[in-house]
Structure formats: C-alpha cells, structure tokens
Amino acid sequence: MKHEEANKEIGGKGVERQRGKRVKGNSKIQNVQSPVPNPQPVVPTPQSPVPNLDDWLEIGKIVAPQGLSGELRVYPVSDFPERFEVPGKRWLLRSGDTEPQPIELLAGRYVTNKNLYVIKLAGVEHCDQAEALRGCKLMVPASDRPQLDEDEYHVLDLIGLEVFMQASGELVGTVVDIIPAGNDLLEVKFHESFATDKKQQTVLIPFVEAIAPVVDLKSHRIEITPPPGLLEINN
C-alpha cells in the first residue's frame, strides 16, 4: 500500500497517504511511518484564516534546517520518494496562509535512520532562511495523485469501508486506519453487534490476499476469511 496521496482527513483535507498492495499473501508497504496524529481543530478568527485545502495534498512537513547551506529536513506523509527526490515544482503552505505558493525543489535525498528527507529548495541559501520555513507544509495539487498498480489502494479508498465475514456475511466493523508493519494492517472498529468483548473496540487484520480476498471499492466493502482467533488477538 502506498501511503501518500490518499487525502485522509487530518486537520484539513489532503495528507498524501497511500498503501495496500496485496501480493501473494504479503502486503507491500511503501510508507514506514506511523499515522500523523490529528491536531486540535483550528478555530477561525480574523487573525488565523482557515486554509482551503480541498484541492491540495500534503506530502510533508518541514521540521528543521539541515546544516548551514539552506537544506531542509522534511518529515514525509507520502509513500512516493519522487515527491522529495525528483526536481520540479512543489507548493509551500506557510503558517497563516490560506493558499500554498509555488516553489522549486532542486534536489532531495532520503535519510534512512531518521525516516525523513533532506531537500534543497530554490531561493533558500542559508540556515536563517531555512529556519524561517520550519513548520511549513509541502503540498501538491490533488489532481496530481499518482496511478496505482493493480491490487494497490489509496488509504483514503480503504478508510471507512465496511468489513464482512465472507462465509456468513456478518458485519465485523469499519476500517478506521491502516497501520504499517511487516504487512499492512487494517485497523477495524467492531460493529456493536459483532463485538463479544465490549472492552475490545478494534482489531488489527493483516491486509493480505489470504485474509482479505475481496476488496470491492464500488460496494464499499471488504470481505475477510480470518484464521481462528485472529479477531480476538487483541484481547
């Protein structure tokens, strides 16, 4: 599953998250970070206009300068390395702005042990300029959402799908998140009619073809064939 341009609602709309390729019983993970926590909702005031981001996807957040030459550290919320490594136009959303502004990405590289990218933007030549961009978000147009390979799914396409037992048709619950692990995991909130232990609200289900053989986006459903005990594993 790619974890980028899936437009999951996080504060505003449009975090580029995408993942979920089921391949021979294993799910191909292309985003290795934890889900971004929901910030507190923004209360609109004359001093803090709320950005209209319906047409944009967030791909990363600038977290710090890197060195003295204007490079920037970016925490990605995208599974697509080309967003940070391939030069070209990106958009920068500054704090307090309602629309992102175009900016040129000159270069970028992934820092494996830090799970972040170091990028170089046009016009950012020294540390002070880089420091001024701390907290800014990198964006791309929503129309620039990449095509997925067969049997891959955007996170947004999976969030909210209802999960059913294939054999019985019983409603298990609703997908509320996708968790990266050795295989991608569907976090499913139990339907009240299915939960036998009221203390257990959710369950993690491996998103592999053997366990989730049917993903029907048009019907808004996933059918599962879990092995015995899987749905009680989080007790």
N, C-alpha and C positions, 0 to 999 in steps of 0.2 A: 504494500500500500504506500502510496506517496502521500507525504504529509505536508501539503502546501496549499495549493490553491483550491481549498475546499470551502472557503467562505464560512467557516464556523463562527458563530456569533461570540465575540469576545470583546466586551465593552461596545465597540462599534461593530460594523459588519466587515468581514473580509480578511480574516487571517488565512494565509495560503497554506492550508494543511491538506495532505493527501496521502493516503496509503491504502493497502489492502489487496495485494496481489496474492491469490491462492495458487500455489504451484505444487502439484504432486504431494499434497499433504503438508506443505510448508508455505508460510506466508512470507513474501519478500518485503522486508521493511526498508523503507528509504528515508525514514525520519527517526532519529535515535534519541530525540529529546522528549521530556515529559510535556504533557499538555500545559499550555500557558494558563496560569490562574486568572480567573475573572477579576478585573479591578472593580472598585466601587463605582457605581454609576455616576456619570457626570451630571451635575445639576446645572442647567443652563442659566447663565447670568449675563448681563451686558458685558462683563469683563471676560467671560470664558464662553465664547460661542461654541456650539457643538459641531464637530466636523460632520459633513455629509459624505459618508464613505461608501454609499451603496454601489458606486461604480469602480471601487478600488479594492485591491487585495494587499494586505500587509505581508511582506516577505521577511522582514527582520527589524530589529531594533538596535540602534547604535548605543553601546553600553560604555565605551571608553575610548580615549585616544590610544594609539599604538605607536610608541616611540616619539620621535621629535619631528618627523617629516610630514605629518598630517595624515598618516594612515589611521584607520578607524577599526575598532573591534565591533563586530555585529553578531548579536545572538539571533540565529535563524528561526523562523517559524515556517520554513519551507523545506521540502524534500528535494528541490531541484538545485543542484550545485551551480548550474549555469546562471542562476539568478545573481550569484556573487562572483563568479569566476570569468564570465564572458563579458567583455567590454560592451558598453552601449548605454542607451538612455534608461534611467530609472527615475523615480519620483520621490521627493523628500517631504515628509509631513513634519513640520516643526510644531512644537508645543504652542497652543493658542491659535494656530492656523485652521481654517476650515477646508482648505484645498491643498493637496500636495503640489509641489513645484518641481519641474523637470531638473535633473542633474545628470551628469555623465559619469558612469562607472568606468574607470580606466583600467583597473586590474583587481584581482582578488585571489585569496588562497584560503584553504581550509586548515585549521589548527586542530589536529586530531584529539590531542589530550585535553583540549579546552572546550570542545564541541562548539566552536564559533569560527567565524570567518574574519580575516583581516582584509580590508578593502581600501582602495585609493579612489577618491572622488576628485573630479576636476575642480580646481579653484581652492582646494583645501591643501595648503602648502606647509603649514607648521602646526605645532601642538595646540596653540591657543585657538586656532580656527577649528581644529578637531574637537577640542573641549567644548566649544560653543554648540556642537551638534550632539552632545551627549543627551540621550533620551529621545532623539528624533527617530521617526519610523521610516523605513524604506518601503515603497509601495510600487505596485504595477497595476495597470488597468485590469478590471475584471474580465474584459474581453480577451485578455492575453493568457487565459487559462489553458495550459497545455493539454493535448490529447493523451489519453492513457492507452496502454497496451490492453490487449484482450484479458479479461478477468482481473483488471485493476479497477479500483474505485476511489473516488474522492471521499475524504472524510465526511464532507457535507452531505454526500449522497447516502451515507450509511447512518448518520445520526438521525434518530427518530424513526427508523424502520422498526416494524413490529417483528418479533421473533416467535416462531411457532415450532412445536414438535412436529416433525414430518410425519411420523407414524399415526399420531392421534389428531393432529390439527389443533391441539390445545395451545392457547396463547401463553407464552412464557413471560414476555415482557417487551420492553422497548430499549433499543440501543441508545445509550446516553453518552458514550465516548468510545474512542479507540485507543488502546494502550500499547505502546511499542514494547516488545520483549523479544525472546527468541523467535516466536511467531507473534504477529499482531493479535491482540486480544480484543474481542468485543466486550465492552462493559454494558451489561444488560440489567436494567432496573426491573425487578419482578413485578408482574401484574398481581394485584391483590388476590385474585382468585387462584393464582398458582403457588404463591409463597406458602410453604408449610411451616417455616420458622419465621415468625414475624420480626425477629431480630435481624435476619439477613435480608437486606434491602436489594442488593445487587449480586451479580455473579460475573466472573470473567470466563469467556468462552473463546477458545482458540479459533481464529479466523482461518481455518484450513478447509480444503475441499471435503475431506473425510468427515468433518463435523458440521460444516455449514455448506452442504452441497448445492443449495438453491439460494441465489440472491436475485430477487425479482424487484428491480427498482420501480418498474411501472405499477406493480401491485403493492409496492411499499412494504415488502415482507422478506424475511429471511427464514428458511426452514433448516432446522438443525436435527442431527442424529447423534446426540451426546452419548458417550460411553457411560456405563453405570457409575453413579456417584459424582459425576462432573458438576452437576448443578447444586450439589451440597458441599462442594470442595472448600468454599469459603466460610463454612460454619466454624 
